[in-house]
Amino acid sequence: MKNLGKLSAAALAIAATAPMAAHAATISGWNTDNVVLGGPVSGTATDASVVYDRTLPDANAATNGQIYYAAPEAGDPGLRVSNTGYTTGQGTFDGCILASSTAECNSGFQSGKRFKQQLTDTGPVDLVFDVTTTDSDSLYQVFHRIVNLSGQKLESFSVQLGTGVGSGFQASTDGDGLAFSSSVELGPNNEAAFSQFPFGLFGSTEQPNPNPNFTLGGFFDTADRSGFDLNSPNEDTLTSDGFYGRYGAIFGDWLDQSMAPDGLLWDFDGVSDPLVMAWDNGLGWEVRRGIDDSLDGVMGTLSAKDVYSLDESLWETYAYDDIADIEEFLKGVMLEQDSIEDLANLNLNYAIALGSNFTGSSFTLRVDTNPAAVPLPAAAPLLLVGLGALGFARRRRASRKA
């Protein structure tokens, strides 16, 4: 956990407010009493609203995470609540929790709906939401992305509902009017909650395809998506339970962003996310995709629809200094070397049901993580055996002297 240190002037101006009990069923907004808000952004600037473990100001406050946002996709403070109802094939909702962008709850794929919660250390991160009095129940879809910036691999995580923050957090209980919805169909096989690494890295475009105009399978696996399996031990908790798909087999535990391998990326239109064409497999640049100018039906103009997945037998590893040869193989497109950051980004899909019998004035959405075990160096077992033998020899000599 990272300590707060000196508070900003803005944080020092925040006053604590006492909760008031009321029958409530509408989320009125993000309560930022435990948050140092980021500022406005423009152009391509970025900022973050930092979340702490207690109401501010408090010099002992500490943080494990923040809400990140980047212009022009999103602005400050990074997260907002919409109370505009909508209906999709996944269910009927009274509103949603989403990024502070121009996107709405029912906006399309890659419209910037997901708020980005960066996990800057291990330990809980508590987002508090105010509620207002109504006599009806409500259902909110949550467009959530968690990003591993903890500095280490993560083995598992949980998402939990309750009240309070930090050491004052109290878990929600069954029947209290606050729960993760089990009536929605947000994922494959009509799952009410699921996680998934971003589209484009894993999976077929038939699972289903969130972008009908895109016909390219995942870079690392063209057949199956990947993410964490989610369990619901009770109505107020979601816990990860290992990986589904190929992520774990390729990378082990959930990578910190700094650990993500580099890729050679093609920014095909300057707007959409660039396509990964090759990656650093530890030996060189492994090319897993090709380009065929005829695939989009327009000869002479290359587009994302001209990209296809190479059969595994045709994957080829080039030397690190052979990028020009790779570009030639890919019909002369310009490639940029950059980290495949989406390997640290996990999309969460779930909904929160808020009943008229909920008696609090706010609730907390807590994300917590468990770091992966750090493996011993290869020589460590031999060293431990050697130290044990040395200790045994010393005990034998001591017993002889006695």
Contacts in CASP RR format, 6 or more apart in sequence:
PFRMAT RR
TARGET T0000
AUTHOR 0000-0000-0000
METHOD contacts of the structure
MODEL  1
MKNLGKLSAAALAIAATAPMAAHAATISGWNTDNVVLGGPVSGTATDASV
VYDRTLPDANAATNGQIYYAAPEAGDPGLRVSNTGYTTGQGTFDGCILAS
STAECNSGFQSGKRFKQQLTDTGPVDLVFDVTTTDSDSLYQVFHRIVNLS
GQKLESFSVQLGTGVGSGFQASTDGDGLAFSSSVELGPNNEAAFSQFPFG
LFGSTEQPNPNPNFTLGGFFDTADRSGFDLNSPNEDTLTSDGFYGRYGAI
FGDWLDQSMAPDGLLWDFDGVSDPLVMAWDNGLGWEVRRGIDDSLDGVMG
TLSAKDVYSLDESLWETYAYDDIADIEEFLKGVMLEQDSIEDLANLNLNY
AIALGSNFTGSSFTLRVDTNPAAVPLPAAAPLLLVGLGALGFARRRRASR
KA
1 53 0 8 1.000
1 62 0 8 1.000
1 63 0 8 1.000
1 64 0 8 1.000
1 121 0 8 1.000
1 122 0 8 1.000
1 123 0 8 1.000
2 62 0 8 1.000
2 63 0 8 1.000
2 64 0 8 1.000
2 120 0 8 1.000
2 121 0 8 1.000
3 60 0 8 1.000
3 61 0 8 1.000
3 62 0 8 1.000
4 52 0 8 1.000
4 58 0 8 1.000
4 59 0 8 1.000
4 60 0 8 1.000
4 61 0 8 1.000
4 62 0 8 1.000
4 63 0 8 1.000
5 59 0 8 1.000
6 59 0 8 1.000
7 36 0 8 1.000
7 56 0 8 1.000
7 57 0 8 1.000
7 58 0 8 1.000
7 59 0 8 1.000
7 61 0 8 1.000
8 36 0 8 1.000
10 36 0 8 1.000
10 37 0 8 1.000
11 36 0 8 1.000
11 56 0 8 1.000
11 57 0 8 1.000
12 56 0 8 1.000
12 57 0 8 1.000
14 32 0 8 1.000
14 33 0 8 1.000
14 55 0 8 1.000
14 56 0 8 1.000
14 57 0 8 1.000
16 33 0 8 1.000
16 55 0 8 1.000
17 33 0 8 1.000
19 163 0 8 1.000
19 360 0 8 1.000
19 361 0 8 1.000
19 362 0 8 1.000
20 361 0 8 1.000
21 359 0 8 1.000
21 360 0 8 1.000
21 361 0 8 1.000
22 132 0 8 1.000
22 133 0 8 1.000
22 359 0 8 1.000
22 360 0 8 1.000
22 361 0 8 1.000
23 133 0 8 1.000
23 134 0 8 1.000
23 135 0 8 1.000
23 356 0 8 1.000
23 357 0 8 1.000
23 358 0 8 1.000
23 359 0 8 1.000
24 131 0 8 1.000
24 132 0 8 1.000
24 133 0 8 1.000
24 134 0 8 1.000
24 354 0 8 1.000
24 356 0 8 1.000
24 358 0 8 1.000
24 359 0 8 1.000
24 360 0 8 1.000
24 361 0 8 1.000
25 131 0 8 1.000
25 133 0 8 1.000
25 134 0 8 1.000
25 135 0 8 1.000
25 136 0 8 1.000
25 137 0 8 1.000
25 138 0 8 1.000
25 354 0 8 1.000
25 355 0 8 1.000
25 356 0 8 1.000
25 358 0 8 1.000
26 83 0 8 1.000
26 94 0 8 1.000
26 131 0 8 1.000
26 132 0 8 1.000
26 133 0 8 1.000
26 134 0 8 1.000
26 138 0 8 1.000
26 354 0 8 1.000
27 81 0 8 1.000
27 83 0 8 1.000
27 95 0 8 1.000
27 97 0 8 1.000
27 129 0 8 1.000
27 130 0 8 1.000
27 131 0 8 1.000
27 138 0 8 1.000
27 140 0 8 1.000
27 352 0 8 1.000
27 354 0 8 1.000
28 81 0 8 1.000
28 83 0 8 1.000
28 129 0 8 1.000
28 130 0 8 1.000
28 131 0 8 1.000
28 132 0 8 1.000
29 80 0 8 1.000
29 81 0 8 1.000
29 129 0 8 1.000
29 130 0 8 1.000
30 77 0 8 1.000
30 79 0 8 1.000
30 80 0 8 1.000
30 81 0 8 1.000
30 127 0 8 1.000
30 128 0 8 1.000
30 129 0 8 1.000
30 130 0 8 1.000
31 128 0 8 1.000
31 129 0 8 1.000
31 130 0 8 1.000
31 362 0 8 1.000
32 49 0 8 1.000
32 77 0 8 1.000
32 128 0 8 1.000
33 55 0 8 1.000
33 56 0 8 1.000
33 128 0 8 1.000
34 51 0 8 1.000
34 52 0 8 1.000
34 53 0 8 1.000
34 54 0 8 1.000
34 55 0 8 1.000
34 56 0 8 1.000
34 61 0 8 1.000
34 126 0 8 1.000
34 128 0 8 1.000
34 165 0 8 1.000
35 49 0 8 1.000
35 50 0 8 1.000
35 51 0 8 1.000
35 52 0 8 1.000
35 56 0 8 1.000
35 67 0 8 1.000
35 77 0 8 1.000
36 49 0 8 1.000
36 50 0 8 1.000
36 52 0 8 1.000
36 56 0 8 1.000
37 49 0 8 1.000
37 76 0 8 1.000
37 77 0 8 1.000
38 47 0 8 1.000
38 48 0 8 1.000
38 49 0 8 1.000
38 50 0 8 1.000
38 76 0 8 1.000
38 77 0 8 1.000
39 47 0 8 1.000
39 76 0 8 1.000
39 77 0 8 1.000
40 75 0 8 1.000
40 76 0 8 1.000
41 47 0 8 1.000
41 69 0 8 1.000
41 70 0 8 1.000
41 71 0 8 1.000
41 75 0 8 1.000
41 76 0 8 1.000
42 71 0 8 1.000
42 72 0 8 1.000
43 71 0 8 1.000
43 72 0 8 1.000
44 70 0 8 1.000
44 71 0 8 1.000
44 72 0 8 1.000
45 70 0 8 1.000
45 71 0 8 1.000
46 68 0 8 1.000
46 69 0 8 1.000
46 70 0 8 1.000
46 71 0 8 1.000
47 68 0 8 1.000
47 69 0 8 1.000
47 76 0 8 1.000
48 66 0 8 1.000
48 67 0 8 1.000
48 68 0 8 1.000
48 69 0 8 1.000
48 118 0 8 1.000
49 66 0 8 1.000
49 67 0 8 1.000
49 69 0 8 1.000
49 76 0 8 1.000
49 77 0 8 1.000
49 78 0 8 1.000
49 79 0 8 1.000
50 63 0 8 1.000
50 65 0 8 1.000
50 66 0 8 1.000
51 63 0 8 1.000
51 64 0 8 1.000
51 65 0 8 1.000
51 66 0 8 1.000
51 67 0 8 1.000
51 125 0 8 1.000
51 126 0 8 1.000
51 127 0 8 1.000
52 58 0 8 1.000
52 61 0 8 1.000
52 62 0 8 1.000
52 63 0 8 1.000
52 165 0 8 1.000
53 61 0 8 1.000
53 62 0 8 1.000
53 63 0 8 1.000
53 64 0 8 1.000
53 124 0 8 1.000
53 126 0 8 1.000
53 165 0 8 1.000
53 166 0 8 1.000
53 167 0 8 1.000
54 60 0 8 1.000
54 61 0 8 1.000
54 165 0 8 1.000
54 166 0 8 1.000
55 165 0 8 1.000
63 120 0 8 1.000
63 121 0 8 1.000
63 125 0 8 1.000
64 119 0 8 1.000
64 120 0 8 1.000
64 121 0 8 1.000
64 122 0 8 1.000
64 123 0 8 1.000
64 124 0 8 1.000
64 125 0 8 1.000
65 117 0 8 1.000
65 118 0 8 1.000
65 119 0 8 1.000
65 120 0 8 1.000
65 121 0 8 1.000
65 125 0 8 1.000
65 149 0 8 1.000
66 117 0 8 1.000
66 118 0 8 1.000
66 120 0 8 1.000
67 77 0 8 1.000
67 78 0 8 1.000
67 79 0 8 1.000
67 115 0 8 1.000
67 116 0 8 1.000
67 117 0 8 1.000
67 118 0 8 1.000
67 127 0 8 1.000
68 78 0 8 1.000
68 116 0 8 1.000
68 117 0 8 1.000
68 118 0 8 1.000
68 147 0 8 1.000
69 75 0 8 1.000
69 76 0 8 1.000
69 77 0 8 1.000
69 78 0 8 1.000
69 99 0 8 1.000
69 100 0 8 1.000
69 101 0 8 1.000
69 115 0 8 1.000
69 116 0 8 1.000
73 99 0 8 1.000
73 101 0 8 1.000
73 112 0 8 1.000
74 99 0 8 1.000
74 100 0 8 1.000
74 101 0 8 1.000
74 112 0 8 1.000
74 115 0 8 1.000
75 100 0 8 1.000
75 101 0 8 1.000
76 100 0 8 1.000
77 100 0 8 1.000
78 99 0 8 1.000
78 100 0 8 1.000
78 115 0 8 1.000
78 116 0 8 1.000
79 97 0 8 1.000
79 98 0 8 1.000
79 99 0 8 1.000
79 100 0 8 1.000
79 115 0 8 1.000
79 127 0 8 1.000
80 97 0 8 1.000
80 98 0 8 1.000
80 99 0 8 1.000
80 100 0 8 1.000
81 95 0 8 1.000
81 96 0 8 1.000
81 97 0 8 1.000
81 129 0 8 1.000
81 140 0 8 1.000
82 95 0 8 1.000
82 96 0 8 1.000
82 97 0 8 1.000
82 98 0 8 1.000
82 104 0 8 1.000
82 105 0 8 1.000
83 94 0 8 1.000
83 95 0 8 1.000
84 95 0 8 1.000
84 104 0 8 1.000
84 105 0 8 1.000
85 92 0 8 1.000
85 93 0 8 1.000
85 94 0 8 1.000
85 95 0 8 1.000
85 105 0 8 1.000
86 92 0 8 1.000
86 93 0 8 1.000
86 95 0 8 1.000
86 96 0 8 1.000
86 104 0 8 1.000
86 105 0 8 1.000
86 106 0 8 1.000
87 93 0 8 1.000
88 106 0 8 1.000
89 185 0 8 1.000
90 141 0 8 1.000
90 184 0 8 1.000
90 185 0 8 1.000
90 186 0 8 1.000
90 187 0 8 1.000
91 184 0 8 1.000
91 185 0 8 1.000
92 139 0 8 1.000
93 105 0 8 1.000
93 139 0 8 1.000
93 140 0 8 1.000
93 141 0 8 1.000
93 351 0 8 1.000
94 138 0 8 1.000
94 139 0 8 1.000
94 140 0 8 1.000
95 105 0 8 1.000
95 138 0 8 1.000
95 139 0 8 1.000
95 140 0 8 1.000
95 141 0 8 1.000
96 105 0 8 1.000
96 113 0 8 1.000
96 140 0 8 1.000
96 141 0 8 1.000
96 142 0 8 1.000
96 143 0 8 1.000
97 115 0 8 1.000
97 129 0 8 1.000
97 140 0 8 1.000
97 141 0 8 1.000
97 142 0 8 1.000
97 143 0 8 1.000
97 144 0 8 1.000
97 352 0 8 1.000
98 105 0 8 1.000
98 113 0 8 1.000
98 114 0 8 1.000
98 115 0 8 1.000
98 143 0 8 1.000
99 112 0 8 1.000
99 113 0 8 1.000
99 114 0 8 1.000
99 115 0 8 1.000
99 116 0 8 1.000
99 143 0 8 1.000
100 115 0 8 1.000
101 111 0 8 1.000
101 112 0 8 1.000
101 113 0 8 1.000
103 111 0 8 1.000
103 112 0 8 1.000
103 113 0 8 1.000
104 113 0 8 1.000
105 113 0 8 1.000
105 141 0 8 1.000
105 143 0 8 1.000
107 113 0 8 1.000
109 199 0 8 1.000
109 210 0 8 1.000
109 211 0 8 1.000
110 211 0 8 1.000
110 272 0 8 1.000
110 273 0 8 1.000
113 143 0 8 1.000
114 143 0 8 1.000
114 144 0 8 1.000
114 145 0 8 1.000
114 347 0 8 1.000
115 143 0 8 1.000
115 144 0 8 1.000
115 145 0 8 1.000
116 145 0 8 1.000
116 147 0 8 1.000
116 345 0 8 1.000
117 125 0 8 1.000
117 127 0 8 1.000
117 144 0 8 1.000
117 145 0 8 1.000
117 146 0 8 1.000
117 147 0 8 1.000
117 367 0 8 1.000
118 146 0 8 1.000
118 147 0 8 1.000
118 149 0 8 1.000
119 125 0 8 1.000
119 146 0 8 1.000
119 147 0 8 1.000
119 148 0 8 1.000
119 149 0 8 1.000
119 150 0 8 1.000
119 154 0 8 1.000
119 367 0 8 1.000
119 369 0 8 1.000
120 149 0 8 1.000
120 150 0 8 1.000
121 150 0 8 1.000
122 150 0 8 1.000
122 152 0 8 1.000
122 154 0 8 1.000
122 369 0 8 1.000
122 370 0 8 1.000
122 371 0 8 1.000
123 368 0 8 1.000
123 369 0 8 1.000
124 166 0 8 1.000
124 169 0 8 1.000
124 366 0 8 1.000
124 367 0 8 1.000
124 368 0 8 1.000
125 366 0 8 1.000
125 367 0 8 1.000
125 368 0 8 1.000
126 164 0 8 1.000
126 165 0 8 1.000
126 166 0 8 1.000
126 169 0 8 1.000
126 364 0 8 1.000
126 365 0 8 1.000
126 366 0 8 1.000
127 364 0 8 1.000
127 365 0 8 1.000
127 366 0 8 1.000
127 367 0 8 1.000
128 164 0 8 1.000
128 165 0 8 1.000
128 362 0 8 1.000
128 363 0 8 1.000
128 364 0 8 1.000
128 365 0 8 1.000
129 362 0 8 1.000
129 363 0 8 1.000
129 364 0 8 1.000
129 365 0 8 1.000
130 361 0 8 1.000
130 362 0 8 1.000
131 354 0 8 1.000
131 358 0 8 1.000
131 360 0 8 1.000
131 361 0 8 1.000
131 362 0 8 1.000
131 363 0 8 1.000
134 356 0 8 1.000
135 356 0 8 1.000
136 356 0 8 1.000
137 353 0 8 1.000
137 354 0 8 1.000
137 355 0 8 1.000
137 356 0 8 1.000
138 353 0 8 1.000
138 354 0 8 1.000
138 355 0 8 1.000
139 181 0 8 1.000
139 183 0 8 1.000
139 184 0 8 1.000
139 351 0 8 1.000
139 352 0 8 1.000
139 353 0 8 1.000
139 354 0 8 1.000
140 351 0 8 1.000
140 352 0 8 1.000
140 354 0 8 1.000
141 184 0 8 1.000
141 186 0 8 1.000
141 351 0 8 1.000
142 348 0 8 1.000
142 349 0 8 1.000
142 350 0 8 1.000
142 351 0 8 1.000
142 352 0 8 1.000
142 365 0 8 1.000
143 349 0 8 1.000
144 347 0 8 1.000
144 348 0 8 1.000
144 349 0 8 1.000
144 350 0 8 1.000
145 345 0 8 1.000
145 346 0 8 1.000
145 347 0 8 1.000
145 348 0 8 1.000
146 157 0 8 1.000
146 345 0 8 1.000
146 346 0 8 1.000
146 348 0 8 1.000
146 367 0 8 1.000
147 257 0 8 1.000
147 344 0 8 1.000
147 345 0 8 1.000
147 346 0 8 1.000
148 154 0 8 1.000
148 254 0 8 1.000
148 255 0 8 1.000
148 256 0 8 1.000
148 257 0 8 1.000
148 344 0 8 1.000
148 346 0 8 1.000
149 256 0 8 1.000
149 257 0 8 1.000
149 258 0 8 1.000
149 344 0 8 1.000
150 256 0 8 1.000
150 369 0 8 1.000
150 371 0 8 1.000
151 256 0 8 1.000
151 258 0 8 1.000
151 259 0 8 1.000
152 256 0 8 1.000
152 371 0 8 1.000
152 372 0 8 1.000
152 374 0 8 1.000
153 252 0 8 1.000
153 253 0 8 1.000
153 254 0 8 1.000
153 255 0 8 1.000
153 256 0 8 1.000
153 259 0 8 1.000
153 371 0 8 1.000
153 372 0 8 1.000
154 253 0 8 1.000
154 254 0 8 1.000
154 256 0 8 1.000
154 369 0 8 1.000
154 370 0 8 1.000
154 371 0 8 1.000
154 372 0 8 1.000
155 253 0 8 1.000
155 254 0 8 1.000
155 370 0 8 1.000
155 371 0 8 1.000
155 372 0 8 1.000
155 373 0 8 1.000
156 228 0 8 1.000
156 239 0 8 1.000
156 240 0 8 1.000
156 241 0 8 1.000
156 242 0 8 1.000
156 369 0 8 1.000
156 370 0 8 1.000
157 228 0 8 1.000
157 239 0 8 1.000
157 240 0 8 1.000
157 367 0 8 1.000
157 368 0 8 1.000
157 369 0 8 1.000
157 370 0 8 1.000
158 237 0 8 1.000
158 238 0 8 1.000
158 239 0 8 1.000
158 240 0 8 1.000
158 366 0 8 1.000
158 367 0 8 1.000
158 368 0 8 1.000
158 369 0 8 1.000
159 180 0 8 1.000
159 237 0 8 1.000
159 238 0 8 1.000
159 348 0 8 1.000
159 350 0 8 1.000
159 365 0 8 1.000
159 366 0 8 1.000
159 367 0 8 1.000
160 171 0 8 1.000
160 172 0 8 1.000
160 236 0 8 1.000
160 237 0 8 1.000
160 238 0 8 1.000
160 365 0 8 1.000
160 366 0 8 1.000
160 368 0 8 1.000
161 171 0 8 1.000
161 172 0 8 1.000
161 178 0 8 1.000
161 179 0 8 1.000
161 180 0 8 1.000
161 236 0 8 1.000
161 237 0 8 1.000
161 352 0 8 1.000
161 363 0 8 1.000
161 364 0 8 1.000
161 365 0 8 1.000
161 366 0 8 1.000
162 169 0 8 1.000
162 170 0 8 1.000
162 171 0 8 1.000
162 172 0 8 1.000
162 178 0 8 1.000
162 236 0 8 1.000
162 363 0 8 1.000
162 364 0 8 1.000
162 366 0 8 1.000
163 169 0 8 1.000
163 170 0 8 1.000
163 172 0 8 1.000
163 360 0 8 1.000
163 362 0 8 1.000
163 363 0 8 1.000
163 364 0 8 1.000
164 170 0 8 1.000
164 362 0 8 1.000
164 364 0 8 1.000
165 364 0 8 1.000
169 364 0 8 1.000
169 366 0 8 1.000
171 236 0 8 1.000
171 237 0 8 1.000
172 178 0 8 1.000
172 179 0 8 1.000
172 235 0 8 1.000
172 236 0 8 1.000
172 363 0 8 1.000
173 236 0 8 1.000
174 234 0 8 1.000
174 235 0 8 1.000
174 236 0 8 1.000
175 235 0 8 1.000
175 357 0 8 1.000
176 357 0 8 1.000
176 358 0 8 1.000
176 359 0 8 1.000
177 353 0 8 1.000
177 354 0 8 1.000
177 355 0 8 1.000
177 356 0 8 1.000
177 357 0 8 1.000
177 358 0 8 1.000
178 236 0 8 1.000
178 352 0 8 1.000
178 353 0 8 1.000
178 354 0 8 1.000
178 355 0 8 1.000
178 358 0 8 1.000
178 363 0 8 1.000
179 235 0 8 1.000
179 236 0 8 1.000
179 352 0 8 1.000
179 353 0 8 1.000
180 192 0 8 1.000
180 193 0 8 1.000
180 232 0 8 1.000
180 235 0 8 1.000
180 236 0 8 1.000
180 237 0 8 1.000
180 238 0 8 1.000
180 350 0 8 1.000
180 351 0 8 1.000
180 352 0 8 1.000
180 353 0 8 1.000
181 192 0 8 1.000
181 350 0 8 1.000
181 351 0 8 1.000
181 352 0 8 1.000
181 353 0 8 1.000
182 192 0 8 1.000
182 232 0 8 1.000
182 235 0 8 1.000
183 192 0 8 1.000
183 353 0 8 1.000
184 192 0 8 1.000
184 351 0 8 1.000
185 191 0 8 1.000
185 192 0 8 1.000
186 192 0 8 1.000
186 193 0 8 1.000
186 194 0 8 1.000
186 349 0 8 1.000
186 350 0 8 1.000
186 351 0 8 1.000
187 194 0 8 1.000
187 349 0 8 1.000
188 194 0 8 1.000
188 207 0 8 1.000
188 225 0 8 1.000
191 230 0 8 1.000
192 232 0 8 1.000
192 350 0 8 1.000
192 351 0 8 1.000
193 230 0 8 1.000
193 232 0 8 1.000
193 238 0 8 1.000
193 348 0 8 1.000
193 349 0 8 1.000
193 350 0 8 1.000
193 351 0 8 1.000
194 230 0 8 1.000
194 349 0 8 1.000
194 350 0 8 1.000
195 227 0 8 1.000
195 228 0 8 1.000
195 230 0 8 1.000
195 240 0 8 1.000
195 346 0 8 1.000
195 347 0 8 1.000
195 348 0 8 1.000
195 349 0 8 1.000
196 225 0 8 1.000
196 226 0 8 1.000
196 227 0 8 1.000
196 346 0 8 1.000
196 347 0 8 1.000
196 349 0 8 1.000
197 225 0 8 1.000
197 226 0 8 1.000
197 227 0 8 1.000
197 247 0 8 1.000
197 342 0 8 1.000
197 343 0 8 1.000
197 345 0 8 1.000
197 346 0 8 1.000
197 347 0 8 1.000
198 342 0 8 1.000
198 345 0 8 1.000
198 347 0 8 1.000
199 210 0 8 1.000
199 211 0 8 1.000
199 218 0 8 1.000
200 216 0 8 1.000
200 217 0 8 1.000
200 218 0 8 1.000
200 219 0 8 1.000
200 276 0 8 1.000
200 342 0 8 1.000
201 218 0 8 1.000
201 219 0 8 1.000
201 220 0 8 1.000
201 221 0 8 1.000
201 226 0 8 1.000
201 276 0 8 1.000
201 340 0 8 1.000
201 342 0 8 1.000
201 343 0 8 1.000
202 218 0 8 1.000
202 219 0 8 1.000
202 220 0 8 1.000
202 221 0 8 1.000
202 224 0 8 1.000
202 225 0 8 1.000
202 226 0 8 1.000
202 227 0 8 1.000
202 245 0 8 1.000
202 246 0 8 1.000
202 247 0 8 1.000
203 217 0 8 1.000
203 218 0 8 1.000
203 221 0 8 1.000
203 222 0 8 1.000
203 223 0 8 1.000
203 224 0 8 1.000
203 225 0 8 1.000
203 226 0 8 1.000
204 217 0 8 1.000
204 218 0 8 1.000
204 222 0 8 1.000
204 223 0 8 1.000
204 224 0 8 1.000
204 225 0 8 1.000
205 214 0 8 1.000
205 215 0 8 1.000
205 216 0 8 1.000
205 217 0 8 1.000
207 224 0 8 1.000
207 225 0 8 1.000
209 215 0 8 1.000
214 304 0 8 1.000
215 305 0 8 1.000
216 275 0 8 1.000
216 289 0 8 1.000
216 304 0 8 1.000
216 307 0 8 1.000
216 308 0 8 1.000
216 309 0 8 1.000
217 309 0 8 1.000
218 309 0 8 1.000
219 275 0 8 1.000
219 276 0 8 1.000
219 279 0 8 1.000
219 288 0 8 1.000
219 289 0 8 1.000
219 309 0 8 1.000
220 226 0 8 1.000
220 246 0 8 1.000
220 247 0 8 1.000
220 250 0 8 1.000
220 288 0 8 1.000
221 245 0 8 1.000
221 246 0 8 1.000
222 309 0 8 1.000
224 244 0 8 1.000
224 245 0 8 1.000
224 246 0 8 1.000
225 244 0 8 1.000
225 245 0 8 1.000
226 243 0 8 1.000
226 244 0 8 1.000
226 245 0 8 1.000
226 246 0 8 1.000
226 247 0 8 1.000
226 248 0 8 1.000
227 243 0 8 1.000
227 244 0 8 1.000
227 245 0 8 1.000
227 247 0 8 1.000
227 346 0 8 1.000
228 240 0 8 1.000
228 241 0 8 1.000
228 242 0 8 1.000
228 243 0 8 1.000
228 244 0 8 1.000
228 254 0 8 1.000
228 346 0 8 1.000
229 240 0 8 1.000
229 241 0 8 1.000
229 242 0 8 1.000
229 243 0 8 1.000
229 244 0 8 1.000
230 238 0 8 1.000
230 239 0 8 1.000
230 240 0 8 1.000
230 241 0 8 1.000
231 238 0 8 1.000
231 239 0 8 1.000
231 240 0 8 1.000
231 241 0 8 1.000
232 238 0 8 1.000
232 239 0 8 1.000
233 239 0 8 1.000
238 350 0 8 1.000
243 249 0 8 1.000
247 254 0 8 1.000
247 343 0 8 1.000
251 343 0 8 1.000
253 372 0 8 1.000
254 344 0 8 1.000
254 346 0 8 1.000
254 372 0 8 1.000
255 343 0 8 1.000
255 344 0 8 1.000
256 344 0 8 1.000
257 339 0 8 1.000
257 341 0 8 1.000
257 344 0 8 1.000
259 344 0 8 1.000
260 339 0 8 1.000
260 340 0 8 1.000
260 341 0 8 1.000
260 342 0 8 1.000
260 343 0 8 1.000
260 344 0 8 1.000
261 279 0 8 1.000
261 280 0 8 1.000
261 281 0 8 1.000
261 282 0 8 1.000
261 339 0 8 1.000
261 340 0 8 1.000
261 343 0 8 1.000
262 279 0 8 1.000
262 280 0 8 1.000
262 337 0 8 1.000
262 338 0 8 1.000
262 339 0 8 1.000
262 340 0 8 1.000
263 276 0 8 1.000
263 277 0 8 1.000
263 278 0 8 1.000
263 279 0 8 1.000
263 280 0 8 1.000
263 285 0 8 1.000
263 337 0 8 1.000
263 338 0 8 1.000
263 339 0 8 1.000
263 340 0 8 1.000
264 276 0 8 1.000
264 277 0 8 1.000
264 278 0 8 1.000
264 279 0 8 1.000
264 285 0 8 1.000
264 323 0 8 1.000
264 326 0 8 1.000
264 335 0 8 1.000
264 336 0 8 1.000
264 337 0 8 1.000
265 274 0 8 1.000
265 275 0 8 1.000
265 276 0 8 1.000
265 277 0 8 1.000
265 335 0 8 1.000
265 336 0 8 1.000
265 337 0 8 1.000
265 338 0 8 1.000
266 274 0 8 1.000
266 275 0 8 1.000
266 277 0 8 1.000
266 307 0 8 1.000
266 330 0 8 1.000
266 333 0 8 1.000
266 334 0 8 1.000
266 335 0 8 1.000
266 336 0 8 1.000
267 274 0 8 1.000
267 334 0 8 1.000
267 336 0 8 1.000
268 274 0 8 1.000
268 275 0 8 1.000
268 302 0 8 1.000
268 303 0 8 1.000
268 304 0 8 1.000
268 307 0 8 1.000
268 333 0 8 1.000
269 303 0 8 1.000
269 304 0 8 1.000
272 304 0 8 1.000
274 336 0 8 1.000
274 338 0 8 1.000
275 289 0 8 1.000
275 304 0 8 1.000
275 307 0 8 1.000
276 289 0 8 1.000
276 340 0 8 1.000
277 287 0 8 1.000
277 288 0 8 1.000
277 289 0 8 1.000
277 290 0 8 1.000
277 307 0 8 1.000
277 326 0 8 1.000
277 330 0 8 1.000
277 333 0 8 1.000
277 335 0 8 1.000
278 285 0 8 1.000
278 286 0 8 1.000
278 287 0 8 1.000
278 288 0 8 1.000
278 289 0 8 1.000
278 318 0 8 1.000
278 326 0 8 1.000
278 335 0 8 1.000
279 285 0 8 1.000
279 286 0 8 1.000
279 288 0 8 1.000
279 340 0 8 1.000
280 286 0 8 1.000
280 320 0 8 1.000
281 317 0 8 1.000
283 317 0 8 1.000
284 317 0 8 1.000
284 318 0 8 1.000
284 319 0 8 1.000
284 320 0 8 1.000
285 317 0 8 1.000
285 318 0 8 1.000
285 319 0 8 1.000
285 320 0 8 1.000
285 322 0 8 1.000
285 323 0 8 1.000
285 326 0 8 1.000
286 315 0 8 1.000
286 316 0 8 1.000
286 317 0 8 1.000
286 318 0 8 1.000
287 310 0 8 1.000
287 315 0 8 1.000
287 316 0 8 1.000
287 317 0 8 1.000
287 318 0 8 1.000
287 326 0 8 1.000
287 329 0 8 1.000
287 330 0 8 1.000
288 309 0 8 1.000
288 310 0 8 1.000
288 315 0 8 1.000
289 307 0 8 1.000
289 308 0 8 1.000
289 309 0 8 1.000
289 310 0 8 1.000
289 330 0 8 1.000
290 307 0 8 1.000
290 308 0 8 1.000
290 309 0 8 1.000
290 310 0 8 1.000
290 329 0 8 1.000
290 330 0 8 1.000
291 302 0 8 1.000
291 306 0 8 1.000
291 307 0 8 1.000
291 308 0 8 1.000
291 330 0 8 1.000
291 331 0 8 1.000
291 333 0 8 1.000
292 306 0 8 1.000
292 308 0 8 1.000
293 299 0 8 1.000
293 300 0 8 1.000
293 302 0 8 1.000
293 306 0 8 1.000
293 331 0 8 1.000
294 306 0 8 1.000
295 305 0 8 1.000
295 306 0 8 1.000
295 307 0 8 1.000
295 308 0 8 1.000
296 303 0 8 1.000
296 305 0 8 1.000
296 306 0 8 1.000
297 305 0 8 1.000
302 331 0 8 1.000
302 333 0 8 1.000
306 331 0 8 1.000
318 325 0 8 1.000
318 326 0 8 1.000
323 335 0 8 1.000
323 337 0 8 1.000
326 335 0 8 1.000
327 333 0 8 1.000
327 334 0 8 1.000
327 335 0 8 1.000
352 365 0 8 1.000
354 363 0 8 1.000
END
